[in-house]
Amino acid sequence: MRRVLRVGGLLHDVGKIGVPDEILRKPSKLTYDEFEILKNHAELGALIVAGVPGMEDILDCVRHHHERWDGYGYPATCSARRSP
């Protein structure tokens, strides 16, 4: 479990490689559309890690690192917490 957490912590943002630099480096607040693009980094990171043999146990750390215990976060926000 310590290995999974350590490696997951190192790789959790690897999906940001697929986010345009103008969004990652934007000094001001992101627009709604920009934030939607940024949120894809968790799923993209999981796809990247899934392609590496022996890293299957790290996938959940990468994919779900922005989710919270109360149902908020992304990519799998609890449907009860989503705004209409």
FIDO-646605 format. One record per atom (N, C-alpha, C): residue in three letters; atom name; z, y, x. Coordinates in nm, 4 decimals. Each point is the difference from the previous one (the first is absolute). Layout:
BEGIN
<rec lodren="ALA" kolnu="CA" pz="Z" py="Y" px="X"/>
...
REM end
This chain:
BEGIN
<rec lodren="MET" kolnu="N" pz="0.0000" py="-0.1178" px="0.0820"/>
<rec lodren="MET" kolnu="CA" pz="0.0000" py="0.1178" px="-0.0820"/>
<rec lodren="MET" kolnu="C" pz="0.0000" py="0.1263" px="0.0879"/>
<rec lodren="ARG" kolnu="N" pz="0.0718" py="-0.0040" px="0.1102"/>
<rec lodren="ARG" kolnu="CA" pz="0.0006" py="0.1171" px="0.0894"/>
<rec lodren="ARG" kolnu="C" pz="-0.1387" py="0.0258" px="0.0568"/>
<rec lodren="ARG" kolnu="N" pz="-0.0720" py="-0.1066" px="0.0332"/>
<rec lodren="ARG" kolnu="CA" pz="-0.1360" py="0.0156" px="0.0513"/>
<rec lodren="ARG" kolnu="C" pz="-0.0892" py="0.0645" px="-0.1050"/>
<rec lodren="VAL" kolnu="N" pz="0.0088" py="-0.0473" px="-0.1236"/>
<rec lodren="VAL" kolnu="CA" pz="-0.0816" py="0.0544" px="-0.1085"/>
<rec lodren="VAL" kolnu="C" pz="0.0287" py="0.1488" px="-0.0170"/>
<rec lodren="LEU" kolnu="N" pz="0.1253" py="0.0383" px="-0.0020"/>
<rec lodren="LEU" kolnu="CA" pz="0.0360" py="0.1409" px="-0.0169"/>
<rec lodren="LEU" kolnu="C" pz="-0.0429" py="0.0847" px="0.1197"/>
<rec lodren="ARG" kolnu="N" pz="0.0170" py="-0.0550" px="0.1196"/>
<rec lodren="ARG" kolnu="CA" pz="-0.0390" py="0.0754" px="0.1198"/>
<rec lodren="ARG" kolnu="C" pz="-0.1508" py="0.0229" px="0.0035"/>
<rec lodren="VAL" kolnu="N" pz="-0.0770" py="-0.1055" px="-0.0176"/>
<rec lodren="VAL" kolnu="CA" pz="-0.1459" py="0.0122" px="0.0046"/>
<rec lodren="VAL" kolnu="C" pz="-0.0508" py="0.0785" px="-0.1211"/>
<rec lodren="GLY" kolnu="N" pz="0.0595" py="-0.0235" px="-0.1165"/>
<rec lodren="GLY" kolnu="CA" pz="-0.0374" py="0.0767" px="-0.1186"/>
<rec lodren="GLY" kolnu="C" pz="0.0247" py="0.1482" px="0.0187"/>
<rec lodren="GLY" kolnu="N" pz="0.1107" py="0.0343" px="0.0649"/>
<rec lodren="GLY" kolnu="CA" pz="0.0291" py="0.1402" px="0.0289"/>
<rec lodren="GLY" kolnu="C" pz="-0.1006" py="0.0612" px="0.0951"/>
<rec lodren="LEU" kolnu="N" pz="-0.0447" py="-0.0771" px="0.0949"/>
<rec lodren="LEU" kolnu="CA" pz="-0.1002" py="0.0504" px="0.0950"/>
<rec lodren="LEU" kolnu="C" pz="-0.1370" py="0.0186" px="-0.0650"/>
<rec lodren="LEU" kolnu="N" pz="-0.0335" py="-0.0880" px="-0.0934"/>
<rec lodren="LEU" kolnu="CA" pz="-0.1345" py="-0.0008" px="-0.0577"/>
<rec lodren="LEU" kolnu="C" pz="-0.0102" py="0.0643" px="-0.1378"/>
<rec lodren="HIS" kolnu="N" pz="0.1095" py="0.0488" px="-0.0553"/>
<rec lodren="HIS" kolnu="CA" pz="-0.0017" py="0.0433" px="-0.1397"/>
<rec lodren="HIS" kolnu="C" pz="-0.1044" py="0.1064" px="-0.0315"/>
<rec lodren="ASP" kolnu="N" pz="-0.0357" py="0.0861" px="0.0923"/>
<rec lodren="ASP" kolnu="CA" pz="-0.0972" py="0.1060" px="-0.0259"/>
<rec lodren="ASP" kolnu="C" pz="-0.1365" py="-0.0254" px="0.0627"/>
<rec lodren="VAL" kolnu="N" pz="-0.0294" py="-0.1231" px="0.0384"/>
<rec lodren="VAL" kolnu="CA" pz="-0.1278" py="-0.0301" px="0.0643"/>
<rec lodren="VAL" kolnu="C" pz="-0.1179" py="0.0361" px="-0.0904"/>
<rec lodren="GLY" kolnu="N" pz="0.0175" py="-0.0024" px="-0.1293"/>
<rec lodren="GLY" kolnu="CA" pz="-0.1076" py="0.0338" px="-0.0928"/>
<rec lodren="GLY" kolnu="C" pz="-0.0408" py="0.1455" px="0.0028"/>
<rec lodren="LYS" kolnu="N" pz="0.0812" py="0.0851" px="0.0607"/>
<rec lodren="LYS" kolnu="CA" pz="-0.0376" py="0.1413" px="0.0103"/>
<rec lodren="LYS" kolnu="C" pz="-0.1233" py="0.0196" px="0.0867"/>
<rec lodren="ILE" kolnu="N" pz="-0.0405" py="-0.1038" px="0.0717"/>
<rec lodren="ILE" kolnu="CA" pz="-0.1232" py="0.0088" px="0.0780"/>
<rec lodren="ILE" kolnu="C" pz="-0.1201" py="0.0242" px="-0.0916"/>
<rec lodren="GLY" kolnu="N" pz="0.0120" py="-0.0367" px="-0.1269"/>
<rec lodren="GLY" kolnu="CA" pz="-0.1078" py="0.0189" px="-0.0960"/>
<rec lodren="GLY" kolnu="C" pz="0.0097" py="0.1276" px="-0.0814"/>
<rec lodren="VAL" kolnu="N" pz="0.0989" py="0.0845" px="0.0302"/>
<rec lodren="VAL" kolnu="CA" pz="0.0166" py="0.1279" px="-0.0710"/>
<rec lodren="VAL" kolnu="C" pz="-0.0630" py="0.1094" px="0.0849"/>
<rec lodren="PRO" kolnu="N" pz="-0.0831" py="0.0842" px="-0.0604"/>
<rec lodren="PRO" kolnu="CA" pz="-0.0644" py="0.1067" px="0.0776"/>
<rec lodren="PRO" kolnu="C" pz="0.1014" py="0.0910" px="0.0704"/>
<rec lodren="ASP" kolnu="N" pz="-0.0343" py="0.0416" px="0.1213"/>
<rec lodren="ASP" kolnu="CA" pz="0.0881" py="0.0859" px="0.0790"/>
<rec lodren="ASP" kolnu="C" pz="0.0345" py="0.1297" px="-0.0708"/>
<rec lodren="GLU" kolnu="N" pz="-0.0938" py="0.0556" px="-0.0775"/>
<rec lodren="GLU" kolnu="CA" pz="0.0293" py="0.1267" px="-0.0665"/>
<rec lodren="GLU" kolnu="C" pz="0.1106" py="-0.0142" px="-0.1040"/>
<rec lodren="ILE" kolnu="N" pz="0.0210" py="-0.1204" px="-0.0492"/>
<rec lodren="ILE" kolnu="CA" pz="0.1122" py="-0.0244" px="-0.0910"/>
<rec lodren="ILE" kolnu="C" pz="0.1270" py="-0.0265" px="0.0799"/>
<rec lodren="LEU" kolnu="N" pz="-0.0089" py="-0.0850" px="0.1012"/>
<rec lodren="LEU" kolnu="CA" pz="0.1184" py="-0.0328" px="0.0802"/>
<rec lodren="LEU" kolnu="C" pz="0.0580" py="0.1219" px="0.0715"/>
<rec lodren="ARG" kolnu="N" pz="-0.0857" py="0.0893" px="0.0440"/>
<rec lodren="ARG" kolnu="CA" pz="0.0444" py="0.1157" px="0.0791"/>
<rec lodren="ARG" kolnu="C" pz="0.0105" py="0.1290" px="-0.0799"/>
<rec lodren="LYS" kolnu="N" pz="-0.0196" py="-0.0069" px="-0.1290"/>
<rec lodren="LYS" kolnu="CA" pz="0.0039" py="0.1202" px="-0.0829"/>
<rec lodren="LYS" kolnu="C" pz="0.1396" py="0.0617" px="0.0062"/>
<rec lodren="PRO" kolnu="N" pz="0.0095" py="0.1261" px="0.0394"/>
<rec lodren="PRO" kolnu="CA" pz="0.1318" py="0.0624" px="0.0156"/>
<rec lodren="PRO" kolnu="C" pz="0.0641" py="0.0415" px="-0.1325"/>
<rec lodren="SER" kolnu="N" pz="-0.0796" py="0.0116" px="-0.1053"/>
<rec lodren="SER" kolnu="CA" pz="0.0543" py="0.0406" px="-0.1290"/>
<rec lodren="SER" kolnu="C" pz="0.0105" py="-0.1212" px="-0.0932"/>
<rec lodren="LYS" kolnu="N" pz="0.0489" py="0.0253" px="-0.1192"/>
<rec lodren="LYS" kolnu="CA" pz="0.0188" py="-0.1062" px="-0.0985"/>
<rec lodren="LYS" kolnu="C" pz="-0.1346" py="-0.0634" px="-0.0365"/>
<rec lodren="LEU" kolnu="N" pz="0.0019" py="-0.1323" px="-0.0162"/>
<rec lodren="LEU" kolnu="CA" pz="-0.1208" py="-0.0721" px="-0.0385"/>
<rec lodren="LEU" kolnu="C" pz="-0.0301" py="0.0233" px="-0.1474"/>
<rec lodren="THR" kolnu="N" pz="-0.1289" py="0.0008" px="-0.0332"/>
<rec lodren="THR" kolnu="CA" pz="-0.0391" py="0.0048" px="-0.1399"/>
<rec lodren="THR" kolnu="C" pz="0.0260" py="-0.1364" px="-0.0613"/>
<rec lodren="TYR" kolnu="N" pz="-0.0115" py="-0.0079" px="-0.1318"/>
<rec lodren="TYR" kolnu="CA" pz="0.0178" py="-0.1284" px="-0.0678"/>
<rec lodren="TYR" kolnu="C" pz="-0.0992" py="-0.1033" px="0.0549"/>
<rec lodren="ASP" kolnu="N" pz="-0.1270" py="0.0392" px="0.0104"/>
<rec lodren="ASP" kolnu="CA" pz="-0.1028" py="-0.0925" px="0.0490"/>
<rec lodren="ASP" kolnu="C" pz="0.0254" py="-0.0433" px="0.1439"/>
<rec lodren="GLU" kolnu="N" pz="0.0428" py="0.0932" px="0.0843"/>
<rec lodren="GLU" kolnu="CA" pz="0.0310" py="-0.0341" px="0.1397"/>
<rec lodren="GLU" kolnu="C" pz="0.1162" py="-0.0983" px="0.0068"/>
<rec lodren="PHE" kolnu="N" pz="0.1011" py="0.0217" px="-0.0832"/>
<rec lodren="PHE" kolnu="CA" pz="0.1145" py="-0.0902" px="0.0001"/>
<rec lodren="PHE" kolnu="C" pz="-0.0396" py="-0.1392" px="-0.0487"/>
<rec lodren="GLU" kolnu="N" pz="-0.0892" py="-0.0072" px="-0.0973"/>
<rec lodren="GLU" kolnu="CA" pz="-0.0494" py="-0.1295" px="-0.0467"/>
<rec lodren="GLU" kolnu="C" pz="-0.0708" py="-0.0743" px="0.1123"/>
<rec lodren="ILE" kolnu="N" pz="-0.0761" py="0.0716" px="0.0808"/>
<rec lodren="ILE" kolnu="CA" pz="-0.0668" py="-0.0617" px="0.1153"/>
<rec lodren="ILE" kolnu="C" pz="0.1039" py="-0.0489" px="0.1004"/>
<rec lodren="LEU" kolnu="N" pz="0.0997" py="0.0830" px="0.0286"/>
<rec lodren="LEU" kolnu="CA" pz="0.1053" py="-0.0367" px="0.0952"/>
<rec lodren="LEU" kolnu="C" pz="0.0754" py="-0.1240" px="-0.0461"/>
<rec lodren="LYS" kolnu="N" pz="0.0258" py="-0.0108" px="-0.1291"/>
<rec lodren="LYS" kolnu="CA" pz="0.0760" py="-0.1137" px="-0.0515"/>
<rec lodren="LYS" kolnu="C" pz="-0.0705" py="-0.1330" px="0.0230"/>
<rec lodren="ASN" kolnu="N" pz="-0.1298" py="0.0029" px="0.0204"/>
<rec lodren="ASN" kolnu="CA" pz="-0.0732" py="-0.1240" px="0.0256"/>
<rec lodren="ASN" kolnu="C" pz="0.0330" py="-0.0616" px="0.1354"/>
<rec lodren="HIS" kolnu="N" pz="0.0695" py="0.0729" px="0.0865"/>
<rec lodren="HIS" kolnu="CA" pz="0.0253" py="-0.0530" px="0.1341"/>
<rec lodren="HIS" kolnu="C" pz="0.0866" py="-0.1256" px="-0.0016"/>
<rec lodren="ALA" kolnu="N" pz="0.0855" py="-0.0160" px="-0.0987"/>
<rec lodren="ALA" kolnu="CA" pz="0.0843" py="-0.1203" px="-0.0047"/>
<rec lodren="ALA" kolnu="C" pz="-0.0845" py="-0.1248" px="-0.0268"/>
<rec lodren="GLU" kolnu="N" pz="-0.0902" py="0.0093" px="-0.0956"/>
<rec lodren="GLU" kolnu="CA" pz="-0.0883" py="-0.1136" px="-0.0299"/>
<rec lodren="GLU" kolnu="C" pz="-0.0980" py="-0.0251" px="0.1145"/>
<rec lodren="LEU" kolnu="N" pz="-0.0551" py="0.1055" px="0.0562"/>
<rec lodren="LEU" kolnu="CA" pz="-0.0921" py="-0.0155" px="0.1126"/>
<rec lodren="LEU" kolnu="C" pz="0.0715" py="-0.0649" px="0.1188"/>
<rec lodren="GLY" kolnu="N" pz="0.1217" py="0.0424" px="0.0267"/>
<rec lodren="GLY" kolnu="CA" pz="0.0780" py="-0.0599" px="0.1083"/>
<rec lodren="GLY" kolnu="C" pz="0.0227" py="-0.1480" px="-0.0216"/>
<rec lodren="ALA" kolnu="N" pz="0.0284" py="-0.0379" px="-0.1246"/>
<rec lodren="ALA" kolnu="CA" pz="0.0196" py="-0.1418" px="-0.0304"/>
<rec lodren="ALA" kolnu="C" pz="-0.1290" py="-0.0788" px="0.0231"/>
<rec lodren="LEU" kolnu="N" pz="-0.1138" py="0.0587" px="-0.0333"/>
<rec lodren="LEU" kolnu="CA" pz="-0.1277" py="-0.0673" px="0.0259"/>
<rec lodren="LEU" kolnu="C" pz="-0.0232" py="-0.0196" px="0.1498"/>
<rec lodren="ILE" kolnu="N" pz="0.0354" py="0.1003" px="0.0770"/>
<rec lodren="ILE" kolnu="CA" pz="-0.0164" py="-0.0090" px="0.1456"/>
<rec lodren="ILE" kolnu="C" pz="0.0896" py="-0.1096" px="0.0565"/>
<rec lodren="VAL" kolnu="N" pz="0.1268" py="0.0020" px="-0.0377"/>
<rec lodren="VAL" kolnu="CA" pz="0.0962" py="-0.0980" px="0.0513"/>
<rec lodren="VAL" kolnu="C" pz="-0.0359" py="-0.1410" px="-0.0468"/>
<rec lodren="ALA" kolnu="N" pz="-0.0535" py="-0.0121" px="-0.1210"/>
<rec lodren="ALA" kolnu="CA" pz="-0.0385" py="-0.1314" px="-0.0524"/>
<rec lodren="ALA" kolnu="C" pz="-0.1092" py="-0.0648" px="0.0843"/>
<rec lodren="GLY" kolnu="N" pz="-0.0761" py="0.0805" px="0.0703"/>
<rec lodren="GLY" kolnu="CA" pz="-0.1056" py="-0.0529" px="0.0845"/>
<rec lodren="GLY" kolnu="C" pz="0.0461" py="-0.0494" px="0.1356"/>
<rec lodren="VAL" kolnu="N" pz="0.1288" py="0.0099" px="0.0270"/>
<rec lodren="VAL" kolnu="CA" pz="0.0545" py="-0.0430" px="0.1291"/>
<rec lodren="VAL" kolnu="C" pz="0.0754" py="-0.1323" px="-0.0202"/>
<rec lodren="PRO" kolnu="N" pz="-0.0452" py="-0.1071" px="0.0617"/>
<rec lodren="PRO" kolnu="CA" pz="0.0680" py="-0.1288" px="-0.0157"/>
<rec lodren="PRO" kolnu="C" pz="0.1475" py="0.0092" px="0.0417"/>
<rec lodren="GLY" kolnu="N" pz="0.0852" py="-0.0637" px="-0.0791"/>
<rec lodren="GLY" kolnu="CA" pz="0.1416" py="-0.0047" px="0.0315"/>
<rec lodren="GLY" kolnu="C" pz="0.0801" py="0.1189" px="-0.0499"/>
<rec lodren="MET" kolnu="N" pz="-0.0635" py="0.0911" px="-0.0732"/>
<rec lodren="MET" kolnu="CA" pz="0.0697" py="0.1203" px="-0.0469"/>
<rec lodren="MET" kolnu="C" pz="0.0241" py="-0.0021" px="-0.1512"/>
<rec lodren="GLU" kolnu="N" pz="-0.0188" py="-0.1133" px="-0.0630"/>
<rec lodren="GLU" kolnu="CA" pz="0.0138" py="-0.0091" px="-0.1452"/>
<rec lodren="GLU" kolnu="C" pz="0.1375" py="0.0468" px="-0.0493"/>
<rec lodren="ASP" kolnu="N" pz="0.1033" py="-0.0279" px="0.0779"/>
<rec lodren="ASP" kolnu="CA" pz="0.1349" py="0.0374" px="-0.0424"/>
<rec lodren="ASP" kolnu="C" pz="0.0268" py="0.1504" px="0.0114"/>
<rec lodren="ILE" kolnu="N" pz="-0.0893" py="0.0758" px="0.0596"/>
<rec lodren="ILE" kolnu="CA" pz="0.0156" py="0.1440" px="0.0173"/>
<rec lodren="ILE" kolnu="C" pz="-0.0649" py="0.0775" px="-0.1153"/>
<rec lodren="LEU" kolnu="N" pz="-0.0876" py="-0.0651" px="-0.0741"/>
<rec lodren="LEU" kolnu="CA" pz="-0.0791" py="0.0677" px="-0.1031"/>
<rec lodren="LEU" kolnu="C" pz="0.0835" py="0.0788" px="-0.1001"/>
<rec lodren="ASP" kolnu="N" pz="0.1066" py="-0.0583" px="-0.0513"/>
<rec lodren="ASP" kolnu="CA" pz="0.0808" py="0.0704" px="-0.0996"/>
<rec lodren="ASP" kolnu="C" pz="0.0629" py="0.1268" px="0.0569"/>
<rec lodren="CYS" kolnu="N" pz="0.0412" py="-0.0035" px="0.1249"/>
<rec lodren="CYS" kolnu="CA" pz="0.0567" py="0.1196" px="0.0628"/>
<rec lodren="CYS" kolnu="C" pz="-0.1017" py="0.1133" px="0.0037"/>
<rec lodren="VAL" kolnu="N" pz="-0.1217" py="-0.0341" px="0.0341"/>
<rec lodren="VAL" kolnu="CA" pz="-0.1055" py="0.1007" px="0.0123"/>
<rec lodren="VAL" kolnu="C" pz="-0.0432" py="0.0496" px="-0.1380"/>
<rec lodren="ARG" kolnu="N" pz="-0.0242" py="-0.0912" px="-0.0910"/>
<rec lodren="ARG" kolnu="CA" pz="-0.0518" py="0.0357" px="-0.1320"/>
<rec lodren="ARG" kolnu="C" pz="0.1015" py="0.0779" px="-0.0838"/>
<rec lodren="HIS" kolnu="N" pz="0.1262" py="-0.0301" px="0.0119"/>
<rec lodren="HIS" kolnu="CA" pz="0.0996" py="0.0554" px="-0.0919"/>
<rec lodren="HIS" kolnu="C" pz="0.0965" py="0.1000" px="0.0635"/>
<rec lodren="HIS" kolnu="N" pz="-0.0318" py="0.0545" px="0.1151"/>
<rec lodren="HIS" kolnu="CA" pz="0.0972" py="0.0850" px="0.0695"/>
<rec lodren="HIS" kolnu="C" pz="0.0262" py="0.1343" px="-0.0672"/>
<rec lodren="HIS" kolnu="N" pz="-0.0767" py="0.0377" px="-0.1006"/>
<rec lodren="HIS" kolnu="CA" pz="0.0265" py="0.1236" px="-0.0736"/>
<rec lodren="HIS" kolnu="C" pz="0.0578" py="-0.0253" px="-0.1390"/>
<rec lodren="GLU" kolnu="N" pz="0.0384" py="-0.1223" px="-0.0286"/>
<rec lodren="GLU" kolnu="CA" pz="0.0607" py="-0.0310" px="-0.1290"/>
<rec lodren="GLU" kolnu="C" pz="0.1518" py="0.0119" px="0.0115"/>
<rec lodren="ARG" kolnu="N" pz="0.0613" py="0.0350" px="-0.1118"/>
<rec lodren="ARG" kolnu="CA" pz="0.1443" py="0.0216" px="-0.0012"/>
<rec lodren="ARG" kolnu="C" pz="0.0687" py="-0.0966" px="-0.0957"/>
<rec lodren="TRP" kolnu="N" pz="0.1265" py="-0.0183" px="0.0190"/>
<rec lodren="TRP" kolnu="CA" pz="0.0792" py="-0.0916" px="-0.0814"/>
<rec lodren="TRP" kolnu="C" pz="0.0040" py="0.0405" px="-0.1476"/>
<rec lodren="ASP" kolnu="N" pz="-0.0212" py="0.1296" px="-0.0306"/>
<rec lodren="ASP" kolnu="CA" pz="0.0098" py="0.0492" px="-0.1371"/>
<rec lodren="ASP" kolnu="C" pz="-0.1344" py="-0.0006" px="-0.0743"/>
<rec lodren="GLY" kolnu="N" pz="-0.1039" py="-0.0567" px="0.0594"/>
<rec lodren="GLY" kolnu="CA" pz="-0.1291" py="-0.0100" px="-0.0664"/>
<rec lodren="GLY" kolnu="C" pz="-0.0974" py="0.1104" px="0.0350"/>
<rec lodren="TYR" kolnu="N" pz="0.0459" py="0.1001" px="0.0727"/>
<rec lodren="TYR" kolnu="CA" pz="-0.0898" py="0.1061" px="0.0435"/>
<rec lodren="TYR" kolnu="C" pz="-0.0682" py="-0.0409" px="0.1302"/>
<rec lodren="GLY" kolnu="N" pz="-0.1014" py="0.0735" px="0.0374"/>
<rec lodren="GLY" kolnu="CA" pz="-0.0721" py="-0.0274" px="0.1235"/>
<rec lodren="GLY" kolnu="C" pz="-0.1392" py="-0.0520" px="-0.0284"/>
<rec lodren="TYR" kolnu="N" pz="-0.0625" py="-0.0518" px="0.1017"/>
<rec lodren="TYR" kolnu="CA" pz="-0.1360" py="-0.0535" px="-0.0148"/>
<rec lodren="TYR" kolnu="C" pz="-0.0225" py="-0.1069" px="0.1039"/>
<rec lodren="PRO" kolnu="N" pz="-0.0940" py="-0.0916" px="-0.0182"/>
<rec lodren="PRO" kolnu="CA" pz="-0.1047" py="-0.0042" px="-0.1016"/>
<rec lodren="PRO" kolnu="C" pz="0.0413" py="-0.0644" px="-0.1316"/>
<rec lodren="ALA" kolnu="N" pz="0.1106" py="-0.0701" px="-0.0087"/>
<rec lodren="ALA" kolnu="CA" pz="0.0354" py="-0.0732" px="-0.1227"/>
<rec lodren="ALA" kolnu="C" pz="0.1118" py="0.0687" px="-0.0764"/>
<rec lodren="THR" kolnu="N" pz="-0.0206" py="0.1250" px="-0.0359"/>
<rec lodren="THR" kolnu="CA" pz="0.0995" py="0.0731" px="-0.0773"/>
<rec lodren="THR" kolnu="C" pz="0.0263" py="-0.0718" px="-0.1315"/>
<rec lodren="CYS" kolnu="N" pz="0.1246" py="-0.0119" px="-0.0349"/>
<rec lodren="CYS" kolnu="CA" pz="0.0383" py="-0.0621" px="-0.1259"/>
<rec lodren="CYS" kolnu="C" pz="-0.0651" py="0.0765" px="-0.1153"/>
<rec lodren="SER" kolnu="N" pz="-0.0598" py="-0.0719" px="-0.0946"/>
<rec lodren="SER" kolnu="CA" pz="-0.0711" py="0.0658" px="-0.1108"/>
<rec lodren="SER" kolnu="C" pz="0.0928" py="0.0886" px="-0.0823"/>
<rec lodren="ALA" kolnu="N" pz="0.1273" py="-0.0305" px="-0.0058"/>
<rec lodren="ALA" kolnu="CA" pz="0.0947" py="0.0828" px="-0.0744"/>
<rec lodren="ALA" kolnu="C" pz="0.0233" py="0.1340" px="0.0687"/>
<rec lodren="ARG" kolnu="N" pz="-0.0310" py="0.0095" px="0.1279"/>
<rec lodren="ARG" kolnu="CA" pz="0.0241" py="0.1209" px="0.0766"/>
<rec lodren="ARG" kolnu="C" pz="-0.1239" py="0.0894" px="0.0117"/>
<rec lodren="ARG" kolnu="N" pz="-0.1156" py="-0.0534" px="-0.0377"/>
<rec lodren="ARG" kolnu="CA" pz="-0.1243" py="0.0773" px="0.0117"/>
<rec lodren="ARG" kolnu="C" pz="-0.0019" py="0.1115" px="-0.1016"/>
<rec lodren="SER" kolnu="N" pz="-0.0482" py="0.1141" px="0.0406"/>
<rec lodren="SER" kolnu="CA" pz="-0.0106" py="0.1095" px="-0.0961"/>
<rec lodren="SER" kolnu="C" pz="-0.1237" py="-0.0196" px="-0.0863"/>
<rec lodren="PRO" kolnu="N" pz="0.0062" py="0.0423" px="-0.1265"/>
<rec lodren="PRO" kolnu="CA" pz="-0.1115" py="-0.0216" px="-0.0918"/>
<rec lodren="PRO" kolnu="C" pz="-0.1240" py="0.0776" px="0.0391"/>
REM end
